[in-house]
Structures are given as structure tokens and as C-alpha cells.
Amino acid sequence: MTTLKTLDRRITSLEGDVKEIKEVQASHSESIYKMHRRLTKHDLRWTKLFEHFNIEDVTDAEVDEVLDAE
């Protein structure tokens, strides 16, 4: 049978884990935002190039197929 003391230790441990996750998330959030912004910019550039040269873009299914094969 689980005691209150055991439950309290487990809760305290989980709270520590959550705090650690939030610290990592906070310290990397700006880097993640910058990377996401750059990727979005690259996607937009590729889209413009594809449209300009009338090149058909790859489908999500094609991307999934390649990723699944790895």
C-alpha cells in the first residue's frame, strides 16, 4: 500500500521535473522562435520560386514516404 509519505516524495519529484522542463523551455524559446521564423522564411522563398518556374511542389504523402523509409 502506498503511503502518504511516498506519494508526497513522488509529487515533489514530479514538481522538480516540471520546473526543470519549464527552465529548459524558457532558456531555448527564443532560439526555437528564431529557427521557426527562418524555416518559414525559407519555405516562403521556395514557394515563390516553385510558382515562378511552374514547378509542382512535393506532397505531404511523398515527404512521409521518404521519412518512413529512413
C-alpha positions in Angstrom: 0.0 0.0 0.0 1.3 3.4 -0.9 1.8 5.7 2.0 1.2 9.5 2.1 5.0 10.0 2.6 5.7 8.0 -0.6 3.1 10.0 -2.6 4.5 13.3 -1.2 8.0 12.3 -2.4 6.7 11.3 -5.8 4.8 14.6 -6.2 7.8 16.6 -5.1 10.0 14.8 -7.6 7.5 15.4 -10.4 7.3 19.1 -9.4 11.0 19.3 -9.7 10.9 17.7 -13.2 8.2 20.1 -14.3 10.3 23.1 -13.0 13.3 21.7 -14.9 11.3 21.4 -18.2 10.0 24.9 -17.8 13.5 26.3 -17.3 14.8 24.5 -20.4 11.8 25.7 -22.4 12.3 29.3 -21.2 16.0 29.2 -22.0 15.5 27.9 -25.5 12.3 29.6 -26.5 14.0 32.5 -28.3 16.2 30.1 -30.3 13.2 27.9 -31.2 11.3 31.0 -32.3 14.2 32.2 -34.5 14.7 28.8 -36.1 11.0 28.5 -36.8 11.0 32.0 -38.3 14.0 31.2 -40.6 12.3 27.9 -41.7 9.1 29.8 -42.5 11.1 32.3 -44.5 12.8 29.6 -46.5 9.5 27.8 -47.1 8.1 31.1 -48.5 11.1 31.6 -50.7 10.9 28.1 -52.1 7.1 28.5 -52.7 7.8 31.7 -54.7 10.5 30.0 -56.8 8.3 27.0 -57.5 5.4 29.2 -58.6 7.7 31.4 -60.7 9.1 28.4 -62.6 5.8 26.4 -62.6 7.4 23.6 -60.6 5.0 21.3 -58.8 5.7 21.0 -55.1 6.1 17.7 -53.3 3.1 16.4 -51.4 2.9 15.5 -47.7 2.5 11.9 -48.7 5.8 12.0 -50.6 7.5 13.5 -47.6 6.0 10.9 -45.2 7.1 8.1 -47.6 10.8 9.3 -47.5 10.7 9.8 -43.7 9.2 6.4 -43.2 11.9 4.8 -45.3 14.7 6.2 -43.1 
